[in-house]
Amino acid sequence: MKVVILFFGLFVILSFSLSILANEENVVQLEFYHQKGCSLCKRIKDGVLHKAQEEFKIDIKYYDTSEEQNFLKLLSRLEQFKDKSNESAYIVINQKTLLAGENIETDLLKQLKSVSLLSTTNEKEMLNSNTKKVIFEASEDISLYTVLIAGLIDGINPCVFSTLILFLSFLSVSRVKNNKLLILGTVYCIGCFLTYYAIGFGIIHLLACLLQINSYKYFLNIGIITILLFFAIMSFADAWNFHKTKNSKKVRLKLPAKLQNRIHSIIRKGIKYRFLIPGIFFTSIFVTIFEGVCTGQVYLPTLVFLTKDLGLGSKWAFYLFLYNFMFVLPLIIIFICFYLGISKFKLIDWSKQNVVFSKILLGLFFIALGTMFFLSEYA
């Protein structure tokens, strides 16, 4: 979809550019009012008008004022321009400028040149305006799709799934079910959403400050592109290693063992806390913070892209909301499945079967986002 939008934008810009090139200047409309037997009129026609036709793209309409209808038209023009002169020759340029008598010989080419320059300037301004409009609209669509896809990919991260399944296992052992399970699942998802949103809120403001400093902006862009390339390679390597061995220990982009143990401890304490709902809520907060070591691989680059594209305007908060909604959406679906009676063992099997898929998806996303960063800065 993003590629289609970009190609459409380029097509519109190219089409408009070609139309400008095909019509380098707008045709200038001239009305030449003359009299039969007038030496000045003949001199204008054979001299300055002939030269004007060679230099400019003009359309000349000749009006012999010896004819009543043409004379009346001339009178209306003289009234329009508040001209009370009595000359044998007049020229009206684009119905906006009136030249009379000998002034035609001295000023016509100058007037035509200024009209031509003005038309070219207006065309360039229109082209720039249309170009900016198309690019801006395409950029908005790209940002939206990027945020939605990134949030969903982050939400199906194996780190998040393994932690969630562990949490569900503890709930199962504690015999939490029915409406109580639904309430605790809702509290857990809300806690994850709010915490992740708050983290993004802080990071995006920090990034906005850094991106205002040109030296930081340059190194930040280079750093992000390099990190994304590294993550892409590691994700593909993890997918290959897990496909060959089915051993999660061969996966490198994951939570360190110490953090995993720490999260397990937090979940156990949260479920055993005497006030279960606050316990689950604070559990979701700390779990989300610790998981950030793993999920930040997607979150941080997306936030950088979002800040570069939208700054701190009114839209970034909405985009951040969308990202975090997509992030918790897989959690909500898993909780609903568990609530409807699907066993944790089936969820564990499903999670293992999709490690390769999620890692390949992560790798492709890292490459796509890195390419977008590169093109936005250096193309």
C-alpha positions in Angstrom: 0.0 0.0 0.0 2.8 2.4 0.9 4.5 1.7 -2.4 1.3 2.3 -4.3 0.8 5.7 -2.6 4.4 6.8 -3.4 4.1 5.8 -7.0 0.7 7.6 -7.3 2.3 10.7 -5.8 5.2 10.5 -8.3 2.8 10.0 -11.1 0.8 13.1 -10.3 3.9 15.2 -9.9 5.4 13.9 -13.2 2.1 14.4 -15.1 1.9 18.0 -13.8 5.5 18.6 -14.7 5.1 17.3 -18.2 2.0 19.5 -18.7 4.0 22.5 -17.7 6.8 21.6 -20.0 4.4 21.0 -22.9 2.9 24.5 -22.3 5.9 26.5 -21.3 3.9 29.7 -21.1 0.2 30.5 -21.1 -1.0 31.9 -24.4 -1.3 35.7 -24.1 -4.5 37.2 -25.5 -4.1 40.4 -27.5 -6.8 42.7 -28.8 -5.5 45.0 -31.6 -7.8 47.9 -32.4 -6.7 49.7 -35.6 -7.9 51.8 -38.5 -7.7 51.4 -42.2 -5.0 53.5 -43.9 -3.3 54.3 -40.5 0.5 54.4 -40.9 1.0 53.8 -37.2 -1.2 50.8 -37.2 0.7 49.3 -40.2 4.0 50.0 -38.5 2.8 48.3 -35.3 1.5 45.3 -37.2 4.6 44.8 -39.3 7.1 45.7 -36.6 6.4 45.1 -32.9 3.5 42.7 -33.3 5.5 40.6 -35.8 8.4 40.5 -33.4 6.1 39.6 -30.5 4.8 36.6 -32.4 8.3 35.4 -32.9 9.3 35.7 -29.2 6.1 34.9 -27.3 3.1 32.6 -27.5 0.3 35.0 -28.3 -3.1 35.0 -29.8 -4.0 38.2 -31.6 -7.5 39.3 -32.5 -7.8 42.2 -34.9 -10.6 44.8 -34.7 -11.1 47.3 -37.4 -12.7 50.3 -35.7 -14.2 51.5 -38.9 -16.8 48.8 -38.2 -19.5 50.0 -35.8 -19.4 46.8 -33.7 -15.6 46.9 -33.2 -15.8 50.6 -32.5 -18.3 50.1 -29.7 -16.1 47.3 -28.3 -13.2 49.7 -28.2 -15.3 52.3 -26.4 -16.2 49.8 -23.7 -12.5 49.0 -23.3 -11.6 52.7 -23.0 -14.3 53.1 -20.4 -13.0 50.0 -18.6 -9.5 51.5 -18.3 -10.7 55.1 -17.8 -8.8 56.1 -20.9 -9.9 59.4 -22.6 -7.3 59.5 -25.3 -8.0 59.6 -29.0 -5.5 57.4 -30.7 -5.8 55.4 -34.0 -4.3 52.2 -32.4 -4.9 50.4 -29.1 -3.8 47.0 -27.8 -5.4 45.3 -24.8 -3.3 42.5 -23.1 -5.2 39.7 -21.4 -8.0 42.2 -20.8 -5.9 43.7 -18.0 -3.5 46.2 -19.7 -4.2 48.9 -22.2 -1.5 50.4 -24.5 -2.4 53.3 -26.8 -0.7 54.9 -29.9 3.1 55.1 -29.9 3.3 53.5 -26.5 2.5 50.2 -28.2 5.8 50.3 -30.1 7.8 51.2 -27.0 6.1 49.2 -24.2 4.5 46.1 -25.8 7.5 43.8 -25.7 8.2 44.8 -22.1 4.6 44.1 -21.1 4.6 40.7 -22.8 7.9 39.8 -21.1 6.5 40.7 -17.6 3.3 38.8 -18.3 5.3 35.7 -19.4 7.5 35.9 -16.3 4.5 36.2 -14.1 2.9 33.2 -15.7 6.0 31.1 -15.3 6.3 32.1 -11.7 2.7 31.2 -11.0 3.2 27.8 -12.7 6.3 27.1 -10.6 4.5 28.1 -7.4 1.5 25.9 -8.4 3.8 23.0 -9.2 5.6 23.4 -5.8 2.3 23.7 -4.1 0.9 20.6 -5.7 4.1 18.7 -5.2 4.1 19.6 -1.5 0.5 18.6 -1.2 1.0 15.2 -2.8 4.1 14.5 -0.8 2.4 15.6 2.4 -0.7 13.5 1.8 1.5 10.4 0.9 3.6 11.0 3.9 0.6 11.1 6.2 -0.7 7.8 4.8 2.7 6.2 5.0 3.1 7.3 8.7 -0.4 5.9 9.5 0.3 2.5 7.9 3.7 2.4 9.4 2.4 3.0 12.9 -0.4 0.5 12.6 1.9 -2.2 11.2 4.7 -1.5 13.7 2.3 -1.6 16.7 0.9 -5.0 15.6 4.4 -6.5 14.9 5.5 -5.3 18.3 2.4 -6.9 19.9 3.2 -10.3 18.4 6.8 -10.2 19.5 7.8 -13.6 21.1 9.0 -11.7 24.2 5.5 -10.4 24.8 3.8 -13.7 24.1 6.0 -15.8 26.3 5.4 -13.4 29.2 1.7 -13.3 28.7 1.5 -17.1 28.5 3.4 -17.3 31.8 1.0 -14.8 33.3 -2.0 -16.9 32.1 -0.3 -20.0 33.6 -0.1 -18.4 37.0 -3.8 -17.3 36.7 -4.7 -20.9 35.8 -2.8 -22.3 38.8 -4.5 -19.7 41.1 -7.9 -21.0 39.7 -8.8 -17.5 38.4 -11.6 -17.9 35.8 -14.9 -16.6 34.5 -15.7 -13.0 35.2 -12.7 -12.6 37.5 -10.4 -13.7 34.7 -12.1 -11.2 32.3 -11.6 -8.4 34.8 -8.0 -9.2 35.5 -7.2 -9.5 31.8 -8.8 -6.1 31.2 -6.8 -4.6 34.0 -3.6 -6.2 32.7 -4.1 -4.9 29.1 -5.0 -1.4 30.3 -1.9 -1.3 32.5 0.3 -2.4 29.5 -1.3 0.2 27.3 -0.9 3.1 29.7 2.7 2.2 30.6 3.8 1.8 27.0 2.0 5.0 26.0 3.7 6.9 28.9 7.1 5.5 27.8 6.5 6.6 24.2 5.3 10.0 25.4 8.6 10.6 27.2 10.8 9.3 24.4 9.0 11.3 21.7 9.5 14.6 23.5 13.2 13.7 24.1 13.6 12.8 20.4 11.9 16.1 19.3 14.5 18.0 21.3 17.4 16.0 19.9 16.2 16.3 16.3 16.2 20.1 16.6 20.0 20.0 16.9 21.5 19.3 13.5 24.6 17.4 14.7 22.5 15.1 16.9 20.0 14.7 14.0 22.7 13.4 11.7 24.2 10.9 14.1 20.7 9.8 15.2 19.7 9.0 11.7 22.9 7.1 10.9 22.6 5.3 14.2 19.0 4.3 13.7 19.6 3.0 10.1 22.6 1.0 11.3 20.7 -0.5 14.3 17.7 -1.4 12.0 20.0 -3.2 9.6 21.6 -5.1 12.5 18.2 -6.0 14.0 17.0 -7.2 10.5 20.1 -9.5 10.2 19.6 -10.8 13.7 15.9 -11.4 13.2 16.5 -13.5 10.1 19.3 -15.4 11.8 16.9 -16.1 14.8 14.2 -17.4 12.4 16.7 -19.7 10.7 18.2 -21.0 13.9 14.8 -21.7 15.5 13.6 -23.3 12.3 16.6 -25.7 12.3 16.8 -26.5 16.0 13.4 -25.7 17.6 15.5 -24.5 20.5 14.6 -21.1 22.0 18.1 -20.8 23.4 19.3 -20.2 19.9 17.2 -17.1 19.6 19.4 -14.0 20.3 17.0 -11.1 20.1 15.1 -11.9 23.3 15.0 -10.9 27.0 18.1 -11.8 28.9 17.6 -14.6 31.4 18.0 -12.3 34.4 15.2 -10.1 33.2 13.0 -13.1 32.5 13.5 -14.3 36.0 12.8 -10.8 37.4 9.5 -10.7 35.4 8.5 -14.2 36.7 9.1 -13.0 40.2 7.0 -9.8 39.7 4.1 -11.8 38.2 4.1 -14.3 41.2 4.1 -11.4 43.7 1.4 -9.6 41.8 -1.0 -12.5 41.8 -0.3 -13.3 45.4 -0.9 -9.7 46.5 -3.9 -9.4 48.9 -5.6 -6.8 46.7 -5.6 -8.7 43.4 -6.7 -5.9 41.0 -4.1 -3.3 42.1 -1.5 -6.2 42.2 -2.3 -7.1 38.6 -2.2 -3.5 37.5 1.2 -2.8 39.0 2.4 -6.1 37.6 1.5 -5.0 34.1 3.4 -1.8 34.6 6.6 -3.4 35.7 6.4 -6.2 33.2 5.9 -3.7 30.4 8.9 -1.7 31.5 11.2 -4.7 31.7 9.9 -6.0 28.4 10.9 -2.7 26.8 14.4 -4.1 26.5 13.0 -6.5 23.9 10.0 -4.6 22.5 12.0 -1.4 22.2 13.7 -2.8 19.1 10.5 -1.9 17.2 9.1 0.9 19.4 12.1 3.3 19.5 12.8 3.4 15.7 9.1 3.9 15.1 9.0 6.8 17.5 12.0 8.4 15.8 10.2 8.0 12.4 7.0 9.4 13.9 8.9 12.4 15.4 10.7 13.2 12.2 7.5 13.0 10.2 5.0 14.8 12.5 7.1 16.7 15.0 5.1 17.7 18.2 2.0 18.7 16.4 -1.5 17.6 17.2 -1.3 14.3 15.4 1.5 12.5 17.1 -0.6 11.8 20.2 -3.3 10.1 18.1 -0.6 8.1 16.2 0.9 7.1 19.5 -2.5 5.9 20.7 -3.0 3.8 17.5 0.4 2.2 18.0 -0.3 1.2 21.5 -3.8 0.0 20.7 -2.3 -2.3 18.0 0.4 -3.4 20.6 -2.2 -4.6 23.1 -4.6 -6.0 20.5 -2.9 -9.4 20.4 -2.9 -9.5 24.2 -6.6 -8.9 24.2 -7.2 -11.6 21.6 -5.2 -14.1 23.6 -7.0 -13.2 26.8 -10.4 -13.7 25.0 -9.2 -17.1 23.7 -8.1 -18.2 27.2 -11.4 -16.9 28.6 -13.4 -18.9 26.0 -11.6 -22.1 27.2 -8.6 -22.6 24.9 -5.9 -24.2 27.0 -2.6 -22.6 27.8 -0.9 -25.6 26.2 -2.5 -24.8 22.8 -1.4 -21.2 23.2 2.1 -22.3 24.0 2.2 -24.6 20.9 0.8 -21.7 18.7 3.4 -19.4 20.1 6.2 -21.8 19.2 4.9 -22.4 15.8 4.9 -18.7 15.0 8.4 -17.8 16.2 9.8 -18.2 12.7 7.0 -16.2 11.2 7.2 -13.3 13.7 11.0 -13.1 13.4 10.8 -13.0 9.6 8.1 -10.3 9.9 10.3 -8.3 12.3 13.3 -8.6 9.9 11.2 -7.4 6.9 9.8 -4.5 9.0 13.3 -3.4 10.1 14.5 -3.4 6.5 11.4 -1.4 5.4 11.7 1.1 8.1 15.5 1.5 7.6 14.8 2.1 3.8 12.2 4.7 4.6 14.7 6.5 7.0 17.4 6.4 4.3 15.1 7.7 1.5 13.7 10.5 3.7 17.2 11.8 4.4 19.4 11.0 1.4 17.1 10.4 -1.6 
